[in-house]
Amino acid sequence: MSNRNIKHVRPGELTLTEKVVNISRVAKVTKGGRTFSFTALVVVGDGKGTVGHGLGKSNEVTDAINKGIEDAKKNLIKVPVINGTVPHEQIGKYCGGNVFLKPAAHGTGVIAGGAMRAVLESAGVTDVLAKSKGSSNPHNVVKATFDALINMRDPWSVSQLRGISMKKVFNG
């Protein structure tokens, strides 16, 4: 992921909701047999543009989820959400996972697959068209979605960068 527009957030003052994206049972084969443990991929967000993801591993499912939540709180970022949608089209890539996000009109809803849906809903996006291409591995899809969201730019930063007023950004 590129570090160009990452805006880290402190979780102390936020009320975050958690969504478990994936739980996997992992087997380790030893001399005495198989030892099972669990991994949990978790997404947290406040529904107002702040979102994070984390991975937790433990011998118990609940412990893995709790570790994932704590890890996700350490990786919170700020995402530009304008009128419930993303500001512009964006492609995100991570390993074999590719995602495409496109703004949608009010009332469209979140048209996205499972892992992308969890990230976008936690971020507070209510209307978006999204497509996942390539790998359907939830870990890669979540990280590719974060790559797309990190590279989003809001109109205010674009107007400041170009040195023009907001009226010219929207009216051309």
Buried (B, 14 or more C-beta within 10 A) or exposed (E): BEEEBEEEBEBEEBEBEBBBBBBEEEEEEEEEEEEEBBBBBBBBBBBEBBBBBBBBBBEEBEBBBBBBBBBBBEBBBBBBBBEBBBBBEBBBBBEEBBBBBBBBEEEBEBBBBEBBBBBBBBBBBBBBBBBBBBBEBBBBBBBBBBBBBBBBBBBEEBBEEEEEEEEEEEEE
